[in-house]
Amino acid sequence: MRDSRAMKLLHFDCFSGISGDMTIAALTDLGVPRARLVSELRKLGLSSEYRLAFSRALRGGVRGMRFQAHLPRATPRRAHAHGRHAHGRSFAEIRRRIERSRLSPFVRRRAVNVFRRIAEAEGKIHAQPTAHVHFHEIGAIDSIVDIVGVCVLLEALAPDRITASTPCEGKGFVECAHGRFPVPTAATLEILKGITIRQIDLESELITPTGAAILAEFVEEFGRMPEMTVDRIGYGCGQREHPSQPNVLRVVLGQTNAAARAEEDEVVVLETNVDDATPEVLAAAAERLLASGARDAFLTPLLMKKGRPGVLFTVLADPERAKETAEALFRETGTFGIRVRPSARFCLDRETRAARTPWGPVAIKTGARAGRLLVAKPEFADCDRLARKTGRPVRDIWAAATAECARLLLSSAKKRRPSKPSRAR
């Protein structure tokens, strides 16, 4: 029997890089019906411009799925965009086509996001406005199929969480419309900013901009494969055969325990010393950081150099939001520098419940570890709201809610207490 707290985990093993067609092939190899992919892609109204082909292939002795979108006139499947081109499509055109289609809201939103990541990277590199970036090879129909197709397949699999290994890139040069570019290409590097990548000794481009944008859009955490029970494995084959390793993208679908994951957490701690801001400004800055998604924000009094009183402004943020949080901290405080460090936390599995009092319900926060309830506390804001509504002293409502918390903890402890074995007579 599956643990009711289990969550579905999808892990991308990018030891030979990642591209759009490899991702579609690998996800299809997990068992998503091809008919779903075909029917959903028809909603783009471009079916006359391509023909989908699936086949089995061997790469380095590993058997996997090969996916191709055949076009009337074949174009290179390199993800590269640049200024206006006679056969290109602009990001604005691609976005309109996707948003006006009958695809699901999830597929429309995430597909546009993936294209936007590539357009922003290319626009920055080539000094083009994002909306006006024209995609030469990406804008070709095969890459529209790749990006929308990946979103369709991920929606069908519906993982609760997506992780990936550290992406591996090759070395050497590739030929682009602008000439020879070193690997990793400028677009790939721009898209993967903030994500750790590893370059290996293989003369080939392993990560395309499309593959990079897929990782940047969907993956929550990079590194080792999390602890999980493996259900299915898929292999997506790339175009070329590499002499030293299989040119495949491996995807692993399985189950992991949600409660166990809740016990451990990774955050980024951002700190700065401030001695030239008023208390009002600092309080407003903390409120804005919390409203923008920071986990926590707090101030600690300091005695700084030259005997000046100041504060230590500390913010906890999700790792993927570290840069965004730092920019907000710069903007709100006017500080000149921020210290950043990763930090691991042990956390309880949190839940909000309702406690009954004689004057109405009060929300209470509970915390459990390994299924055992350890903490239950009333929400003061609820007690205060109820006190204002009823005219009762807030301490009376707080006391009643606290008593309900104590009963909840006692009841949980009794349920988990092992019964004493009877003595043999």
C-alpha positions in Angstrom: 0.0 0.0 0.0 1.3 3.5 -0.9 1.9 5.9 1.9 -0.9 8.5 1.7 1.7 11.2 2.2 3.7 10.1 -0.9 4.2 12.6 -3.7 5.0 12.0 -7.4 8.5 13.0 -8.3 10.0 13.4 -11.8 13.8 13.6 -12.0 15.8 14.6 -15.1 19.2 13.0 -15.3 21.1 15.3 -17.7 24.5 13.5 -17.8 24.5 14.0 -21.7 22.8 17.3 -21.7 19.2 18.1 -22.8 17.3 19.3 -25.8 13.7 19.7 -26.7 13.4 16.6 -28.8 15.3 14.4 -26.3 12.8 15.6 -23.6 9.7 14.7 -25.6 11.3 11.3 -26.4 12.2 10.6 -22.8 8.8 11.7 -21.4 7.0 9.6 -24.0 9.2 6.6 -23.1 7.7 6.9 -19.6 4.4 5.7 -21.1 2.4 8.8 -21.9 0.2 7.9 -24.9 1.4 9.4 -28.1 -2.2 10.0 -29.1 -2.5 12.6 -26.4 0.6 14.5 -27.7 -0.7 14.4 -31.3 -4.2 15.5 -30.5 -3.0 18.4 -28.3 -0.5 19.7 -30.8 -3.3 19.8 -33.4 -4.8 22.6 -31.3 -2.0 24.9 -32.6 -3.4 24.8 -36.1 -0.1 23.9 -37.6 -0.5 20.2 -38.4 0.0 20.7 -42.1 3.5 22.0 -41.4 5.0 18.9 -39.8 4.9 15.1 -39.4 5.7 13.5 -36.1 7.9 10.4 -36.0 8.8 8.1 -33.1 11.2 5.2 -33.3 13.4 3.1 -31.1 17.2 3.8 -31.2 20.4 2.8 -29.6 22.9 5.3 -28.2 26.0 3.9 -26.5 24.3 0.6 -26.1 21.2 2.2 -24.3 17.9 1.6 -26.0 15.5 4.6 -25.9 12.9 6.6 -27.8 13.8 8.9 -30.7 11.5 11.8 -31.6 11.5 13.9 -34.7 9.3 16.5 -36.2 9.8 16.2 -40.0 9.3 19.4 -41.9 8.6 20.1 -45.6 12.2 21.5 -45.8 14.5 20.3 -43.0 16.1 23.0 -40.9 18.9 22.6 -38.3 17.4 21.7 -34.9 19.7 24.1 -33.0 17.9 26.4 -30.7 19.1 29.9 -31.8 17.3 33.2 -32.4 18.4 36.5 -33.7 17.1 39.6 -35.4 14.5 39.6 -38.2 14.7 36.7 -40.7 12.6 36.0 -43.7 11.5 32.5 -42.5 11.4 33.3 -38.7 8.6 33.9 -36.3 8.8 36.6 -33.6 8.2 35.8 -29.9 5.1 38.0 -30.1 3.7 35.9 -33.0 4.5 32.6 -31.2 2.9 33.9 -28.0 -0.3 35.0 -29.8 -0.7 31.6 -31.5 -0.2 29.7 -28.3 -2.5 31.9 -26.2 -5.3 31.9 -28.8 -5.2 28.1 -29.1 -7.5 25.6 -27.4 -4.6 24.2 -25.4 -5.1 24.0 -21.6 -4.3 27.0 -19.4 -1.3 25.1 -18.0 0.2 24.3 -21.4 -0.4 27.8 -22.8 1.2 29.5 -19.8 4.2 27.3 -19.4 4.9 27.1 -23.1 4.9 30.9 -23.4 7.2 31.1 -20.4 9.7 28.7 -22.0 9.7 30.8 -25.2 10.0 34.0 -23.2 13.1 32.7 -21.4 14.8 32.1 -24.7 13.6 35.4 -26.2 14.8 37.4 -23.2 18.2 35.7 -23.4 18.6 36.3 -27.2 17.2 39.8 -26.9 19.8 40.7 -24.3 22.7 39.2 -26.3 21.7 40.8 -29.6 20.2 44.1 -28.2 16.7 43.3 -29.4 13.4 44.0 -27.6 12.0 40.6 -26.3 8.7 40.9 -28.2 10.6 41.6 -31.5 13.1 38.8 -31.3 12.7 36.6 -34.3 13.4 32.9 -34.0 15.2 31.4 -37.0 15.7 27.8 -36.0 13.6 27.9 -32.8 10.8 29.6 -34.5 10.8 26.9 -37.1 7.9 24.5 -36.5 9.9 21.7 -35.1 10.9 23.7 -32.0 7.4 25.0 -31.4 6.3 21.4 -31.4 9.1 20.5 -29.0 8.3 23.2 -26.4 4.5 22.9 -26.5 4.9 19.1 -26.6 7.0 19.0 -23.5 4.4 21.1 -21.6 1.6 18.7 -22.8 3.5 15.6 -21.6 4.3 17.2 -18.2 0.7 18.1 -17.7 -0.2 14.4 -18.5 2.3 13.1 -16.0 1.3 15.7 -13.4 4.3 15.3 -11.1 4.1 17.0 -7.7 7.8 18.0 -7.9 10.5 18.1 -10.6 14.2 17.8 -9.9 17.3 17.4 -12.1 20.9 16.5 -11.9 23.6 19.1 -12.5 23.3 19.7 -16.3 26.4 18.6 -18.2 27.6 20.6 -21.2 30.3 19.7 -23.8 33.0 21.9 -25.2 34.2 23.1 -28.6 32.4 25.3 -31.1 29.1 25.4 -33.0 28.2 27.1 -36.2 25.4 29.7 -35.8 23.9 32.3 -38.1 26.4 34.8 -36.6 29.4 32.5 -37.1 31.3 30.1 -34.8 30.3 30.3 -31.1 32.0 28.5 -28.2 30.1 25.9 -26.2 28.2 26.6 -24.0 26.5 29.1 -26.4 25.7 32.6 -25.2 22.0 31.9 -25.1 22.3 28.7 -23.1 24.6 30.4 -20.5 22.2 33.4 -20.2 19.2 31.1 -19.7 21.0 29.0 -17.1 22.2 31.9 -15.0 21.9 31.0 -11.3 22.0 27.3 -12.1 25.2 25.2 -11.6 26.3 23.5 -14.8 29.3 21.2 -15.4 31.4 21.1 -18.6 32.7 17.7 -19.6 35.4 16.6 -22.0 33.3 16.0 -25.1 33.4 17.9 -28.3 29.8 18.6 -28.8 27.0 21.0 -27.8 24.9 19.0 -25.2 22.5 21.6 -23.9 20.5 23.5 -26.4 18.8 26.8 -25.5 15.4 25.0 -25.7 16.7 22.3 -23.2 18.1 25.0 -20.9 14.8 26.9 -20.9 12.9 23.7 -20.1 15.1 23.1 -17.1 14.9 26.7 -15.9 11.1 26.8 -16.2 10.2 23.5 -14.5 13.0 22.2 -12.3 12.7 23.1 -8.6 16.0 21.7 -7.4 19.3 20.6 -9.0 21.7 18.0 -7.7 21.6 14.4 -6.7 18.5 12.4 -7.3 16.3 12.7 -4.2 15.4 9.6 -2.1 12.5 8.0 -4.0 10.8 4.7 -4.9 11.3 4.3 -8.7 8.2 3.5 -10.7 9.2 4.1 -14.3 12.3 5.1 -16.3 12.4 6.7 -19.8 15.3 7.3 -22.2 15.2 10.0 -24.9 17.9 9.6 -27.6 19.7 12.5 -29.1 20.6 12.9 -32.8 24.3 12.0 -32.6 26.2 9.0 -31.3 28.9 10.0 -28.8 31.9 7.7 -28.6 32.5 8.0 -24.8 28.9 7.9 -23.4 25.3 7.3 -24.4 23.7 10.4 -25.9 20.5 10.0 -24.0 18.4 12.0 -21.5 17.2 9.8 -18.7 14.0 10.6 -16.8 12.9 8.8 -13.6 9.4 8.9 -12.3 8.7 7.7 -8.7 7.3 8.3 -5.3 8.8 10.2 -2.4 7.5 10.8 1.1 6.1 14.4 1.4 6.3 14.4 5.2 9.9 13.3 5.2 10.8 16.1 2.8 8.9 18.6 5.0 11.3 17.9 7.8 14.3 19.2 5.8 14.4 22.4 3.9 16.9 24.5 2.0 16.8 28.3 2.3 19.2 31.2 1.4 20.0 33.7 4.2 20.5 37.3 3.0 22.0 39.7 5.5 23.0 43.4 5.5 23.9 45.9 8.1 22.0 49.2 7.9 22.7 52.4 9.9 21.1 55.1 7.8 17.4 54.2 7.5 14.6 55.1 9.8 12.5 52.5 11.7 9.6 53.3 9.5 11.5 52.6 6.3 12.9 49.3 7.7 9.5 48.1 8.9 8.0 48.9 5.5 10.9 47.1 3.7 10.3 44.0 5.8 6.6 44.1 4.9 7.4 44.4 1.2 9.9 41.6 1.2 7.4 39.3 2.9 4.7 40.3 0.5 7.0 39.5 -2.4 7.5 35.9 -1.3 10.4 35.9 1.3 10.1 33.2 3.9 10.9 35.5 6.7 12.4 39.0 7.4 13.5 40.3 10.8 15.7 43.0 12.3 18.3 42.7 15.1 19.9 45.7 16.9 23.6 46.3 16.3 26.3 48.5 17.6 28.3 49.3 14.5 31.6 51.0 13.9 32.2 54.5 15.2 29.6 53.6 17.9 26.7 54.1 15.6 23.5 52.1 16.4 22.2 50.1 13.5 20.3 46.9 12.6 21.1 43.6 11.0 18.4 43.1 8.3 18.0 39.3 7.8 15.8 37.7 5.1 15.2 34.0 4.4 14.3 33.2 0.8 13.8 30.1 -1.4 17.1 29.4 -3.3 15.6 30.0 -6.7 14.4 33.5 -5.5 17.7 34.6 -4.0 18.6 37.0 -6.8 15.2 38.5 -6.9 15.1 38.9 -3.1 18.6 40.5 -3.1 17.4 43.1 -5.7 14.4 43.9 -3.5 16.6 44.3 -0.4 18.9 46.7 -2.3 16.0 48.7 -3.6 14.1 49.0 -0.2 17.1 49.6 2.1 19.7 51.4 0.0 22.4 49.1 1.3 25.7 48.7 -0.6 26.3 45.0 0.0 24.4 41.8 1.0 25.9 38.7 2.4 24.4 35.5 1.1 24.7 31.9 2.3 22.8 28.7 1.8 21.3 27.2 5.0 19.6 23.9 5.8 16.6 23.8 8.2 14.7 21.1 9.9 11.0 21.9 9.6 7.8 20.5 10.8 5.0 19.5 8.4 2.7 22.5 8.9 -1.1 22.6 8.6 -3.8 25.1 9.6 -6.8 23.9 11.4 -9.9 25.5 13.1 -10.4 25.4 16.9 -13.8 26.0 18.3 -14.3 28.6 21.1 -17.6 29.8 22.7 -17.4 32.9 20.5 -16.5 31.3 17.2 -13.7 29.5 15.3 -10.1 30.4 15.6 -7.4 29.3 13.2 -4.5 27.3 14.8 -1.2 26.4 13.3 0.0 22.8 13.8 3.4 21.2 13.2 4.1 17.5 12.9 7.2 15.4 12.4 7.1 11.8 11.1 3.3 11.9 11.5 3.5 12.9 15.2 1.8 16.2 16.2 4.3 18.3 18.2 3.1 21.9 18.1 -0.3 23.6 18.1 -0.7 27.4 18.4 -3.6 29.9 17.9 -3.3 32.6 15.3 -3.3 35.8 17.3 -4.8 37.8 14.4 -7.9 35.5 14.5 -8.2 35.9 18.3 -8.0 39.7 17.9 -10.5 39.8 15.1 -13.0 37.7 17.1 -12.4 39.9 20.2 -13.3 43.0 18.2 -16.3 41.4 16.7 -17.8 40.0 20.1 -16.5 42.7 22.5 -14.8 40.0 24.6 -11.2 40.6 26.0 -8.7 39.1 23.6 -7.1 37.2 26.5 -10.3 35.2 27.0 -10.5 34.1 23.4 -6.7 33.3 23.4 -7.1 31.2 26.5 -10.0 29.2 25.0 -8.1 28.6 21.7 -5.0 27.6 23.6 -7.0 25.1 25.6 -8.3 23.6 22.4 -4.7 23.3 21.2 -3.7 21.5 24.4 -6.6 19.0 23.9 -5.6 18.4 20.3 -2.0 17.6 21.4 -3.1 15.3 24.2 -5.5 13.5 21.8 -2.7 13.0 19.3 -0.3 11.7 22.0 -2.9 9.1 23.2 -3.4 7.8 19.7 0.3 7.1 19.3 0.9 5.7 22.7 1.7 2.0 22.5 -0.5 -0.2 24.7 1.2 -2.0 27.6 1.6 -5.8 27.1 -0.5 -7.8 29.5 1.4 -9.8 32.1 1.4 -13.6 31.8 -0.4 -15.3 34.7 
